[in-house]
Amino acid sequence: MCKKRSSIGHRVTKSGNEVAQKELWSLFCLISFILLTVYSLTYVIVEYSIFNGGTDYRTRNPADACFSGLQSSKLDLMDTHKFDEWFDDSSILELAETGVYKGAAEIREYAEFFKSPFYDYHERLTPYKFTPVSFTKDECIINVSTANRAQINAKYGRPRCAESVVSFTAYFTVEPEFHIRRINLFYSQAYLTEMFAQSLNTDSIRDFVCNVMESNCQSTFQLNNATSQSCRETYDALPSTNTEGHLDDNSKGCRILHSAFAAENKDHCPHLSFVPENDLKGRMKCQESKSTKPSDLFTDFELDSIRNFAIQKGFLPDTLFRQCDYGPSDFIGVKQESEYKLGVTNKIPLSGLSDHEFLFYITFTLWVTMLLTGLGSEVFVWMIFLEGKWDQDKEDKWKIAQFLFPLLGATTVGLAISHNYLAVPMLVVTMWKFGFPETILYLHAAMYDRDRKSLGRIIDLLNGIGMVVHHSSSALYVGAVVTNLIPSSRVVLRVTMPLLMQHWFVLLRYSNKFVYTAIEILLEVWFEWTAITSLELLHQAHWTGGVILGSMLFAHWMYLICGTMRLFVANVEVNPSEIPDEAPPLDRLKRKSIEHVDPNLMLETLKLSETFDLLDRSDIQCSEDI
């Protein structure tokens, strides 16, 4: 027996174990109707009422505007002829190992290094992979990864071919026109060391550097009091790169890089100097490294995204490059659909989705999976494990499930923002509380408990609707964050904190309802304040963010309405042996289970228990005698 039971126990025993299949189908249809209605209305209200959606979706949602603008621009860092369309004099490109380059002309110059005579060819192997980082009305941030192949010209360097992962994060705007404010460029340090410390570390390259200094940079050559021989000797004494693979200090690598530019543009001559010399812009290069690290330019998420891309493409995660066969280029570019042999290749409707639209497809699939698994677990636990019975052991396990909710919820959020798909099963276990049939039994009581008054069943229905929407909103949140449909940010995290705090005090309601209610109301105010002030920011990340917060607010309003209704219908004095119509369904169901116990059966059980106790004691005594 259970001394004092929570509401779920009463719903379990009242519902019984024999649930007709038509009742399950009715519950399924009701839940589907609730989800379809609530989310459709929330979408319409958020998109068209709150944010005044127009005919052009790009003007309403930064995420789609960013991807649409990027795709329309046809950005390709190998297509340097179009740099004036994408960059202006304020644009910046930065590579941690080499430095900062400002303005369209300077960025183009450095991007064309691979077109220098040091290389036979430089080409892209794979299409760009776009990973959203952040979207606002003011700026789009997207990480782009690909793989390139470069072959060294044997006239200058060692005859080698290498394929490497290349990535960059673009900071840009799309209104009034596409414009790149900044690009953070990434090459692995292992690849740069291979190129500049090995493949291009030859006597021919040394001669090229000194010849450029002598023939094209006379003032720099004179400043160094150099001769053809002394230049070569000084160059040979330099390290290839510094110990961290940087190319912006007093090293061979820095001068290899700038010699290719100085051969065409004398503004780079001071960068070849062995002694400090400022260029025309007052900058001094190839003297002292700024020691910028990739982690200074890229977040952990971006670096993880780059490594994951590399692994998918068969690169080693610690080097992100590999050797390839040396010889003429046989690469014909990324295949177009018309070049595939089979006419059906890549012809499914999903092929037309953009990367961002495909993320929504994945998110939706995860969402439905979590909903079906969560609700299904409630059905299985209800029918197979509880079997219409409730006792103190089940009561204790139910309280443990509630007690663990904040810890499991925090873990789920942490896994989600780390883009770890373990967040998906964790969400199901956490939100549906190990399968205890809380959600389904509220709706079942509302539909089939005809012994109750109409007002009590209405309260159950509203509670059930609130739980369905609450749990499904949480599932959509986790799905959108784990797939990066909604990029992780401070705003994404802060909306979850008050919800976790509300569950800190859940067991307090069994001992002091007044204190519990007061604390929950204060935290509810905090949550709704946080949610309302975050609504527009999450909507800017993606329209699902606005729908998630809007539906979550709706669920909490359902809870508040139910709580208020109970205050007006509760009886002041209730006989403990009676089941008040106004009590929560689970409380009523557990009390019913006590009433339904046969007193004669209980007496027989007690006598039988005493008999077994006597037999046990006899066995112990016999053992001692032996």
N, C-alpha and C positions, 0 to 999 in steps of 0.2 A: 504493500500500500504506500501511497504518497501523502505525506502530511499536508503540505501546501504546494499546490501545483501552479505552474505558469499556464498561460492561455493555450499554448499549443497542445498540451495534454488533453484538455477538454475537447478540442476540435478532433483530435485523433480518435478518442473513444466514442464520441458522438457519431462520427462518420462511419465507424465500423470498418470491417475488413472486406466486406462484399460490396465492391463498387462496380456498378454496371458499366459495361463498355461505352454505352451511350452517354453516361455521365462524364467519362473521360473525354469523349469527343466533344461534348458540349463545352467543357472547360477549355479545351484546346481552341475551339472556335471563338469563345469569349475572349481568351487571351490574345488571339490573332486580331480580333476586332479592336480590342483596346490598343494594341500596338499600332495598328494601321491608322486608327482615328487620332490618337494622341500625337504621334510623330508627324502625321500629315498636317494637323492643325498647328503644331509647334513650328514646323517649317514655314508654313504660310505666314504665321504671325511674325516670326523672327525676320524672314526674308523680305516680306512685302509690307508689313505694317511698321515694325520697329526701324528697319534700315531702308525702307522706301525703295525696294527693288525696281529697276527699270527694265527696258527691253534688252539692254546690253549687259550681260552678266558680268563682264569684265569690270564695269564701273561699280559693281556691288561687292565683289569678292576678290581680295588681293591675291589669294592663292592661284586662282584661275587666270587672273590678269598677269601674274608673274610668269607662269608657264606659257601662256599664250604669247606674251611679248617676247620671251626667250626663243620660242620656236619660230616666231615670225621673223626675228632678227637673223636667223640662220648663223648664229655665232660659231666661228671656227677659228681657233687661234693659229691655225696653219694658213689661213687665208688672210695674209697680212695686207693685201691690197684694200681690204674693206675696213681697216682699223679706224680710219677717219670717220666712218659711220657709227662706230661703237664707242670710241674713246674721244676725249677732248684734252685740252691742256692741263686740266685738273685731275685727270685719271691717273691712277697709280697701279703698277704691277710690282709685286714683291716676291722674291724667292729667298727663303731664309739663308741659304748658303752663299748668295751672291750680292743681295742688296735690293734697294728700292729704285725703280725707274718711273719717271713721271712724264706725262704727256704722250699723245698719240705717236709722235715721231720717235721718241726714245723707246717707247714700248715696242714699236714695230722693229726698230733696230735690233733690240735684244732678242725678240722672237725669231728674227731671221738668222740667228747664229748658226742654226742647223743647215742653213743654205750656204754657209761659208765653204771654202775649198777643202776644209778638213774632212768633209763628209761626201760620200758617193750619193747617198740619198737619205731622206728622213720621211717616214710615212706613218699614217695611222692605221692600226690593225683592227680596231673594234669601234662600233658606234659609241657615242657619248652615253654615259649612264648618269642620269640626273637624280640627285638626292636633295630634297627640300631641307633647308636649315631654318629659315625664318621668313615670314611674309607679313608686311604691314602696308598701309597705304603709302608710306613714304619710301620704303625700300624693300627690295627682294634679295634674299640670300640663298643661293643654290650651289651645292657642290657638284662638280662635274668630273667624272673619271673616265679614262680611256687607256688604251695601250698603244705604244708607238714602237717602231723599229727603225734603228739607225745603223748605218754601215760606215766605218772609217775609210777614208781615202788612203790607200797604201802608199801613196807618194809622200804623205806627211806623217801618218801614224802607223800603228801596228794594224795589220789587216784583220780587223775584228768586226763582228756584227752583234748587236745586242738589242733585245726587246725589253721594254720597261713599262711600268705603270706610270702614267702621268695624270695628275689631278689638279684641279684649281677650284677655288670657291669664288664665285662672282657676286659682287655687291652692285646691284643695278636698279634702275627705275624704268618704268614703261610708259609713264605719262609725264609730259605731253608726247615724248618720244623715247625710244629705247636709248639708254645711256648707261655705260659702265663707270661706276665711281671707283671701284677698286677690284683687283684680282690678286688673290694669294695663290701662288703657284707652288706645286709640290713635285719634287723628284726625290727618290730615296737617296740617302747619303751613300749607300753602297753603290748605286748606279753612277753617281757623280764621281766617286772615288775611282771606279773602274774606268770611266771616260778620261778624267784629267790626270790621274796618278798612274795609269797604266797605258791605255790605248793611245793617248796623245802625248805621253811623256817620252819623246824621241828627239834625236839630234836634228831631224828635219824640222820639227816644230820649233826647236830652239833657234835654228837658223832663220826660220820665218819671222819669229819675234824680233830678233836683232836686226834683220834686214829692214823690217818695217820701221823700227826706231831710227835706223841710220838714214834711210832714204826718204821717209815721209814725216819724220818727227825730229828735224835737225836741232831745234831749240832744246828739246828734251835730251837728245843725244849729247849735246854740248854741256847741258846742266850736269850730267853724270860724268863728264870728262871721260867719256867712253871711247873705246876703239872697237873695231870689229872683234878683236880677240878678247878684250876685257869684258865686253858685253856678254859674250858666250860663257866666259868663266864665272862672271857674277850670277848669270842665270842658272848655271849648273849647280851653284852653291845653295840655291833656294830649295825649300821643301816643295814637294808636288802640291800638297794641300796641307792645311793644318791638321792637328790630331783629330779634330771632329769633322773633317771633310769639308770645311768651309773654303770658299774660293774668293773671299773678299779681303784677304790679308796679304802680307808680303810673301807671295808664293808663286810658283810656276803657273798653277791653275788660273789664277786671276789674270796673269799676263797673256796666257793662251786665249782666254775669253776676250780680252780687250784688244789683242793684236788683230783679230778678225775685223773689229770695228774700226781701229785706227788705220787699217789699210785703205778704208774708204772715207773715213771721217777723222780729220786731224784733231777734232775736239777731244778725242780719246787718247791722244798722245801722252798727256800727263799721267794716265793710268798705267803706262808701261814703265815709267821712271822707277829706278831703283832707290832713288832718294826722294823724300817727300816733295810733291809738287801739286799745287791746286789747279783744277781745270777752270774753264771759263765761268762756271757757275759757283766757284769757290769750294768745290768738293774735292776731297782727297781720297783716292781709292787705291787698293792694292798695297796698303801699308799696315793697317790695323783692323782686325776683324771686329765686327759688332757682336759676334757670337749669338746671333739670333737663331732660335731653334724652331723647328716645325711646330712644336707645341705652343709657341708664342703666337703663331698665325692661325692654327687650326684647333678646334675643340677636340676633346676625346672622342666625341661622337663622329666627327668628320674623319679623324684618323682611323677609327674603327671601320667606318664605311669604306675608306680607301683600301684597308687591309682585306676586308671581306670581298671587295671587288677583285683584288689581286688573286685571292685564293680561288674564287670562282673561275678566273681565267687561267689557272694553272701555275701561277707564280708562287715562289716561296715567300711566306709572310715576313721573313726577316731581311730579305734583300730586295724583293719586288722587281727583280729583273732576271733575265736569263740570256745565255749565249744563243746565237742562231747561226746557221750555215752562212759562211762568207761566199759572196758571189753576186752576180747581177740580180737585181730585184725581180722576183717573179710574182710579187703581190699585185693583185688587180683591184684592190680596194674592197670595201664592204659590199657584199652582194646585195643587189636590189631584188625585189620579188620576181621581176621578169627574167632574172638570170638563174633561178632555181630550175632543176630538171623536172621535178614533179609539179604539175599544174596546180595541185591543191596545197602546196607548201605555204604556210602562213596565211591561209585564206579564211580563218575563223573570224567572227565579228570582233573578238578581243584584239585582233591585230591592229585595228584602227584606233585603239585607245592610246592616249598619251601616257607617259610614265605616271603622271599624277593621277589620271583617271584610273589607271590600273591599280594604284595604291588604294583608291576607294573601293574597287572591286574586291581586293584582298580583305580590306577592313570589313566590308559588308559580309563576306563569307565567314570571317572569324566571329563576327557579332552573332549571326544566326546559329553558328556552331555552339557558342557559349550559351545562348538562350535555350536551345534544344537540350543540351547536356544538363544545364542547371534545373530546368523544369522537369526533365526526365528523371534526374536523380531524386527529386521530391516524390515523384510517382513511385519509383522503386522502393524508396525507404518507407513510404506510407503503406504500400500494399504488401511488401515482402518482409521487412524487418519489424515494423511496428505492429502490423496485423491488428489494428484497432485496439491495441492495449497500451496502457501507460502505467508505469510504476516509478518508485523512487530512483531506480537506476537510470531510467530514461530521462527523468527530470534532471538528474545531476549532469548527464551527458549534454543535455540541451543547454544548461547553464555554462558548461565548459565551452561549448561552441560559441555562445555569445561573448564569453570572456576573451576568447582568442581572436575575435573579429578584428580589433584594432591592430594587433601585431600582424596578422595575416594580410589585412588590408594595406598596411604600410609596406609590407614586403611585395605585394602585388604592384603597387604604384612604383616602387623602386625598380622592379624588374621591367615594368613597362617603359619607363623613361630611359632605361638602359637598352631598350629594344630587344629584350630577351623574351622569347616566346613562351617561356615557363610562366609568364604572367597570365597566359590564357587559362590553363587549368587551375592556377592559384585563384583567379577571379571566381571561377565556378565554385570551388570549395569554400571560399570566403563569403561570397555574396549569398549563396544558397545554404550556407551554414551546414555543411556536410550532408546535405540532402534532407534535413528536417523539413517536413512539408508545410511550412508556414504560409507561403504564397497561395498554393493550391487550395488549402483548407479554408482560407478566408473566402475565396470565391465559391468553394463547394458549400460552405455554410450559408452564403448569401443566396445560392440557387436552390438548395435542397433541404435546408433546415426549416420545414414548414411549421414546426412547433413554436417558432419565435414570432414576435410581432414584426410588422413591416419596418418600423424604424430601426430595430436592431439589425435586420438583414441589410438595410441600406448602409448602415455603418460598416458592416462586414464587406459589402461590395466596394465602398470607397477605399477601405483599407487594402483590399485585394488589388484594386486598380493602382493605388499608390505604390504597392510593393512591386507589381509587374513593371511599372514605368521606372521606378527607382533602380531595380536590379538591371533592367535592360539598358538604362542610361549609363550605368557603371560599366557594363560590358562594352558598350559602344565607345566609351572613353578609353578603356584599356586597349581595344582593338585599334582605334585611331592613333593612339600614342605609340604603341608597340610597332606599328607599320610605318611610323613617321608621317602619316597623313597629316597629323597635327604635330609639328615639331616641338620637342621638349623645351620648356622655358619656365621662368619663375611663375608666370601667370598660370600655366598648366598645372604646376604643383600646388599653388596656394589655394586653389578652389577645393582641394581634397582635404586640407588640414582640419577645418572645422568639423567635417563629417567624421573623421577618425576620432576627434576629441569627443564627439557626442557619444561614441560607443565606449569611451572610458568608463562611463558611469551607468552602463546598462543594468548591471546587477543591483544597483542601488534601489531600483524600483520595487524590489522584493522586500526591502526593509524600511525604506522611508520614501514614499511616493511624493510627498510634498517637496522635499529637497531635490529629488530626482527631476521633478517637473520644472522647478525653478532653474536648475542648471541647464536643462535641455532647452528651455525657452531662450536663455541668454546665448547659448551656443547657436541656436537656430537664427537669432538675429544676426550674429556674426557671420554665419554661413550665407544668409541671403544678401547681406551687405556685400560680402566678398563676391558672390555670384553675379549680382546685378552690375557691380563696377567692373567685372571681368568679362561680361557678356560680349561687348563689342570687340575686345581684343581677341577672344577665342574665335569669334565669328570671322575676324580678319585672317586668322591662321587657316581656317577652312570653314565652310558653312556648317559642317557637322558639329563644330565646336559650339556654335550658337544653338543648334538643336539639342545638343547634350545638356547644356546648362539650362535651356528653357524647359526641357522635359523633367530635369531633376528638380527645378523649382516647382513645377506642377505636382510632382510626387510629394514633395514636402507640404505643399498646400493641402493636398488630400489628407495627409496625416493630421495637420492642424484642424481641419474641418471635423474629422472624426473625433479628435480629442475634445473639441468644443461641444459637439453633439452629445458625447457621453456625460459631460458636466450637467447638461439639462435634463437627461433622462435617468440618471442614476438615482436609486432609492437611498434614503438616509439610513434606514435600518433594513438589514437583510438577514434572514434566517440562514445560517451556514448550511443547513440541510437542504435549502431550496436553491434552485438555479435561477438567478434573476435574468430576465430577458435582456437587460442592458449590459450584462457582463460580456467581456471579450469572448469570442467563440471558443478559444482554446481553454479558457478557465471553465466554461460551462461543460465542455466535453470531458474534462478530467473529473469534475464533480459527478458527472453522470456515471463515470466508470465505477465510482465508489458505490453509488446507489444500486448498480446492476449486479453487484456481488451477492451471491446467495449466502445468507447467514449460516445455514446448516452446513454448506460446503466449507465455509471458513472454520467452523467448529471441528469438522472431521479432519481438516488439514492440520489444525493445531494439535489434535490428539495424535495424528500420525507422526507429526514432527517430534512430539515428546517421546513416542515409542522408539524412534530412531536414535534420539539422544541417549536413551537408556541402553540400547544395544551397543552404541559406540563406547559408552563408559564400561560396559561389560567386556568388550574386546580389549580395551586398554588394560583392565585389571588382569585378564587372562595372560596378556603379554608380559605383565610385570611378574606374575607367578612363575611363568616359564623361565 
